[in-house]
Amino acid sequence: MNEAKSGVESAVKADFAQVPLPPDGAEGEVREASAPAGPSQPQAEVAILEFEDPAGMIEEVPLKHPFRWKGEWLRTVSIRRLTFAEAMRVNEEAQKAGREVTSIDLFAAMTALSAPVIRGMEATDADRVTKACLPFLPLTEEDRASP
């Protein structure tokens, strides 16, 4: 087993239910901290699970064009599979904004980067990151209907 895989396997025991999703707003747009929060609905209970293959839950994409964001250099983007509850939350946030959920909403949730940051990335890096996200996307109705 290589060192990178070994390191990921030993390090990944995250409580994914506690990982914050991008803030409310269009396609993961950043909302002002002073903006009033809407009425909160009771959150459904979500079990915290330890997955058999934690390395299969995360993919790391090294950037060819690292950039500074909020004072920190970003050299690698971590992509992680969403739980069902997280995917539902992304969908609910889009519905609250009066629109359909988009791939960029899900990419933002998977990477913990906002949609504007993903759009601002160098094109080749953004393409590599979004392509790495594709296998982690939840199935659509069309996917379920196809044989």
Disulfide bonds with the S-S distance in Angstrom:
none
